[in-house]
Amino acid sequence: MQFFQNLSIQSRLLLLVIAPVFALSCSFLLFDFQDQLKSDEEKLGQHALTTAKFLSAVVHNQSELHGRPYIERLLKASQLEREPYLSLMIADADNRPLAQLGASFIVSESLPQQDTQVIQQSTHDVTMVKIFTTEAKHALLGFVFVAIDKAAMIEDHRQAFIRNIGYITLALMLCSVLVYWVSRSISQPIREMTAALKRFVVGNQHLSQVKNSLPEIHSLQTTINEISREMQHVEADMRHRIQDAQAQLRYQARHDALTGLVNRQELERRLQQALEDVKQHKANHVFCYMDLDQFRVINDTCGHPAGDEMLRQISMILSQRIRAEDTFARLGGDEFGLLLSYCQVEKAIEIAAQLRQMVEAFRFMHEGRLFQTGISIGIVEITADLKDVGQVTRHADAACYVAKDNGRNQIHLFHPEDDVLLKRHVEMEWVLRINEAIEHNDFVLYCQGIFPMQQKELPPFYEILIRKRDENGGIIPPAE
């Protein structure tokens, strides 16, 4: 069964059509061969008996039996020459042959006593009939022998059987060609459609028309082509959707969801490109760090939705002043970054001043309440001395801190030697050291007494405080 399941349509048709027909034809020929042989034997045997009785009946005396012309007329009258398998022999009473027609055969000397007898031999069936005189004494004159050549008859029938097998084989070969042509007209379009479907799966969207006159194959091909067209539409739609989704993901990965501006990751990537451009080509780039002033007041009084709306409006206003080659980004919360490409520091300060004035002139209305805000801007020139993007953003953040510390809504250009920046740097260093001390449990609990100098009757007071140990285990003075 597994062997049959693995066969193709052509092999199955050839096996199911040719093999049974050949087997049935051979069986039919074999049965017909046996039946025909038996029928011919019976007919020849009957004819031999009739002929032998006829010849024995027409001989009346001894003179007729030995008369050569008479015997020849008898042989001619028997018409045995028309029967290729019959042989005739007339013998006298002593079983000596007197005349013979056809092939020679030998009859045993010991003959049966019956007047009519069929003698079975290996190659012949001999029908014997005795010849008696018509006189009163009714004496035995001789014998008439009619032999059937069984070997020749069987051989001729066998040759005819072989010829018929050959004819059937030739007919089946022609039938095989016809079956092959019919099966190929079915299987070839299926193979072509299968190959077309495989090409469709690997990306070739075209399914060619297969020339075929069979309505079933044409219907199948039409259905497959309709499915293919639908699949092409679905695939095209899915491709567009995937492309749109990928574009949206790429956009979301690089832009802020609230304002639509470039996000921090994309800004840092462009800052890295600008830093490399400065080191390789000595280009001029400036980075501005901007922080809205008193933005928390709006969030606390009106809620975060109002604060988000204000950020969107300010972003739209500032974006109108940004040049096409610049990068305006939201860093998070109310903090923004601006990368001014191929820009001198003086021009950057001018642009920052315009942005500050635009924010200062902006009025935000929410539920009948009017809000005004400002923006503090720290500017740093990107030079080859800067190590990485982190150092650029730290310097810009420090400059922005100085701008806020100077009264807010100010612009400050970063200079490494500024006292304010140095103080800011020391404070930030202490923030890190304090966090490390908390992490490593480096603070020590102290109790300090407070005693009155004049009114000594008053009870003493105590101040509870902590002090920090340094790397050597000593106590760092509180003034630091």
N, C-alpha and C positions, 0 to 999 in steps of 0.2 A: 504493500500500500504506500509506503514511503517512497519507493521507487517511482510509482505512478504519479504521486503528487509532485515530484520534482521534474516531471516531463513538461515540455512546452506544448502549446496548442497543436502545432504541426505533428509532433511525435505522438500525442494522444490520438489525433484523428487517424494517423497512419496505423497506429496500433489497434485502435478500436474498429477500424473499417477493413483494413487489408488482412490482418491476421485472422479474424473470424471468417471472412469470405473465403480465404485460402483454405482454412481448415474444413469448412463446410463443403467446399467444392471438391477437395480431395476425398473426403468421406463419401460424398455422393458418387464420385467417379468409381471409388472402390466398390461400393455396393452395386452400382450399375455394372461394373466389370464382372463381379461374381454372378449377378442375376443374368446378364447377357450370355456369359459362358455356359451357365446351366441351361438356359433356354436353347442355345444353339446345339448343345449336346443332345438335348431331348429331341429337337427337330431333326438333327442328323441321324440320330438313332432310329427314329420312326421312319425316316426316308430310307435308311439302309435296310430295315426290315421289309418295307414295302417293295423295294427294288429286288431284294433277294427272293421274296415269295413270288414276285411277278416272273422272274427268270426261271425259278424252279417249276413254275406252273406251265410255262410255254414249251418246255422240253418234254417230248413224249416217249422217245425211244433212244436207244444207244446210238443209232446212226445220226440222229440230229445232234447229239452231244459231241460227236467227233467230226461233224461237218464244219469245216473252217469257215466257209462263207456264211453259213447259218449262224455260227457263234458270233461272227463279226457284226451281223445285223442285230443280234441280241444286245451286244455291247453298245452299239450305236443307239438302239432303242432305249437303253437304260438312262441315257443323257447324264451320266455321272460326270462327264467332263465339265459340267456346269458347277459341280460341287468340288471345290479345291481340296477339301479335307477328306473326301471319300475315295476309296480304292476298291476295285472289284476283281475277284479271281474266281474262275470256274475250274473245279477239279473233278477227276473221275472218282469211281468208287474206292480206289486205293489212295486217294488223297494226293494224286499227282496233278499238278497244274496243267490245264488245257488252254486257258486263255486268261489274259490279265489286262486291266485298264487302270491307269493311275500309278501311284507309287507302289513299290514292292513291299510286301510284308510277309511274315512267316507265321504259319499256323502249326500248332503242335500236332504231332502224329497221333496222339491219343485223343480222339474226339468223343464228345459226350454222346449218349444214346438217344437223346431227344431229337425230334425232327427239326426243332427250331431252338437255337441257343445263342446267347450273347457271351462271348469269351472275353474276359477282362485280361488285358496285357498292360505292361508298364507304359508303353507308348501308344497302343492302339486298343480300341474296343472293336472286336470282330463279331459280326452277326452271321451266324451260320444257318443255312437252310438246306435240307437234304432234297435231292432230286430223285423221284421215283417214276418208274415206267407206268404208263396208263393201261398196260395189259393186265390180264387177270392175275398173273402171278405177282404183280406189284413189286418188282425187284428194284433194288437201290442202284441208280445210275451214276450218281456223283453228288457233288456239293457246290453250293453257291456261297462264297464268302464276300461280305461287304465290310471293309475296315474303316474306322474313323481315326484319322491321325490327330490324336489328342495333343501331342507335343506341338505340332505346327499350329493347331488352332489356338492353343494357350499362348504360344509365342506371338501370333498375330494380334490376339486380344491385348497382350502385354504391350506390344509396340503401339497399338492404338491408345492404350491407357497412358503411356508415356507421352505420346503426341498430345493427347488431351490435357495432360498436366502442363505441357509446354505452352499450349494455347491459353490455358487458364493463367499461367504465370505471366505470359505476355499481356493478357488482358488486365491482370492485376497491376502490372507495371504501368500500363497506360492509366489505369485507375489511380495509381499512386501519384502519377504526375498531376492528374486532375485534382486529387485531394490535396496535394502539396500546393497547387496554385490557389485553390479555394482557401486553404488554411493560411497561406501567406497573405492573401487579400484581407484576412482578418487580423493575423498577428502582426504584420508589418506596420499598419497604421497604429496599432496599440504600442509597438516598440517606439515608433516615431513620436507618439504623444507622450510616452514615458520619458524619452530623451528630452523632449521639449519641457516637460514638467521639471526634470532635473535641472535644466538650464535656468528655468524660472526660479527654482529654489536658490541657486547660487548667484542670482542677480540679473540674469538675462530675462527681461520682462516680456519679450516678444514670443508668442506661440504661433508658429507658422501653420498654414492650412495644409492638411494631409489629403492628397487626392485619393478619394475612395468613393465607390458607387454604392456600397452597402448602406442602407438607411440606418441600421442600428449603430454602425461605426460613426456615421455622419451625425446622428443624434448625440452619441457620446462625446464626439469632438466638439459639437456646438455647446453642450453643457459644460465641458471643461474650459472652453474658451470664455464662456460667460463667467464661470467661477474665476478664471484667470483675470479677466477685466475687473471684476469686483475686487479681487485681491490686489490688483494694481492700484485701484482707487483707494482701498483701505491702507495699503502700504504707503502710497503717496501722502494720504492724510496723516498717517502715523508719523511719517518722516517729517512732515511740516510741524506736527505737534511736538515731536522730539526736538527738532531744531529750535522751535520757539521756547520749549522748556529749558533747553541747554543755554539758549541766549539769555533767558530770564535768570537762570541760575548764575551764569557768568556775570550778569548785571548786578544781581543781588550780592554776589560775592565781592563786588568791587564798590558798591554804592550803599548809602545809608537808606534804610527803609522809610524813615520819617521825612527827610528833606529831599531825597533823591540826589544828594551830593556824593562825591567820592568818600569812601569810608577810610578808617585809619590804616588798614592793611594796604589798600591801593596807594594811599599817600606815602606810606613808608617805602613801598616799592619804587615809586617815582622819585622819592628823595634819594634812594640808593643810586638810581640812574643819574640823577643830577650830581651826586657826590663823585661818581666815577667820571662823569663828563668834565667836572672841574679838575680832577687829578690828571686826566689824559689830555684835555684840550684847553685847559685854563679858562673855561667859560665862567660867566658871571651868573650866579643864581642866589636868590634870597628867600628865606623862609620866615613866615610871620605866624606867630602863635597868638590867637585871639580868644578872649574870655569875656562873656557878657557880665556887666556889673549889676548886682542886686537882682539877679534872675530868680533867686530862691524866693524873693518876696511874692512874685507872681504865682509860683507854684503853691506857696503856703496860703495865699489869700484866695486864689481862684481855682486851684486844683491843677493837676498835671495836664488834662486836656487843653486848658487855656495856655499853659506853658508850651505844649507841643505846637499849638497853632501859632504862637508868637515866633517860635523857632522857624517854622515853615515860611512865615512872611518875611522875617529878617533874611533868611537864606535866599529867597527870591529877589529881595532888594539888592543884596550884596552881589549876587550872581550877575546882575546887569552891568556891573562895573568891572568884572573880571575879564581879562583878555583871553582870547581863544587858546593861546599857548600856555596859560597858567592853569594851576590845579587848585580848586577850592574844595575843601573837605570838611566834613564834620567828624571831630575826634571822639565825641561822646558828650552827653549832657549839654551844657551851654558852651562848649569849647569847639573852636574851629581852627583849621590850619589852611594856610595859603602859601603855595609854592609859586614864586614869581620867576619864571624861566627867562634866562638871558636878560637880566635886569640889573642895573647898577643900584647901589645902596641908596643914593639920593632919590632915584626914581621910585624905589620901594617905599621910602618914607613918605613921598608925595602921595602914592596910591593908598598907603595906610591912613594918611590924614583924611583923604576923601572918604574912605570907608568909615572912619570914626565919625565924621560929620553926618554921613547918611544915617548911621545908627542913632546918633544924637537927635537928628531931626525926626526920626520915626516915632509915631504915636500908636500905641496898641489899645484898641477899644474892646472891652469885654463886659457884657451885661451892664452897659451904661457907665462903666468905670474906665477912666483913661490912665494909661500907664506910659511912663517914659523910662528909657534905660540908656545905658552907655556901654562902651566896649573898651577893654584894655588890650593893647597890642604890644607884643614883644617881637623884635626883629633881630635876626641873626644872619650874617652873611656866610654863605657856604664856601668854605675855603679848603685848600688841600691839607691844612693842618688838622682838620677834624678827622677823627678816627672812623666813626661810623654814624649811622642814622640816629642811634640812641643819643650820642653826644650832641647832635644838631638839635634834636627835640628838647633835650635838657637845657641847653643854653637859651633856646627860645622861650621855654617855660620860665626860666629864671628871669629873663628880661620882662616877661609879662607880669611876673610877681612884683618886680620893681615898679612897673607902671601902676599896678594897683596900690602898692605901698606909697606911691607918690600922690595919691589922691583919687585914683580910679579915672577911667575915661581918658587915659593917657597913652602915649606911644614911647617906648624905650628901646634904644638900639643896644644890643649886647656888646660890652667891652670886658674882656677878662680882668682888667685891673680895677673895675668899679668897686668902691668900698661896700656899697649896698649889696652888690652881687657876692662879694666875699663873705659878708655877714650872712646873706641868704645861704651860701654854700656851707658855712659853718653850722648854721641852724639845721640844715638838711642832714649834715653829717651826724649831728647830735640826735636827730630823730632816728636814724639808723642804729646808733649806738644804744639808745634807750630801748628800742625794740629788741635788740640782741640781749640786753641786760635782763629784760623781762623773760625772754626765752630761756636764758641760762641761769636764772635765779641769782643775779649778781647784786641785787639791792639788799641793804641791811637796815633793820628797824632801829631807830634811835629815839631816845626820850630826853628832851632838853628842858631843864627847869627855868622858870621865869620868876624872879624875886623882886618885890618892890624895894626901891632905894630910899623912899621917904616914909611912907606909911608902912612901917614894918609890921604893924599888927595885922595887916591883911594876910590872908593865907597865900601860900605859894601856888603858882600855876605851872602847868607842864605842856610843852608842845611836842606832839608825837610826829616824827618825820622819818623819811627814808633817805639813805645816802647810797651812792654807787661805789662798788669796788673797782679798781683799775685792773690791768692785766697782771700786776705783781701782787695783788691782794690788798693794796693800800686803799684809803678812802679818798675819793675825788672831792675837792672842796665844793660846797654848795654854790658858790658864786659862778662856777663854770657851768 
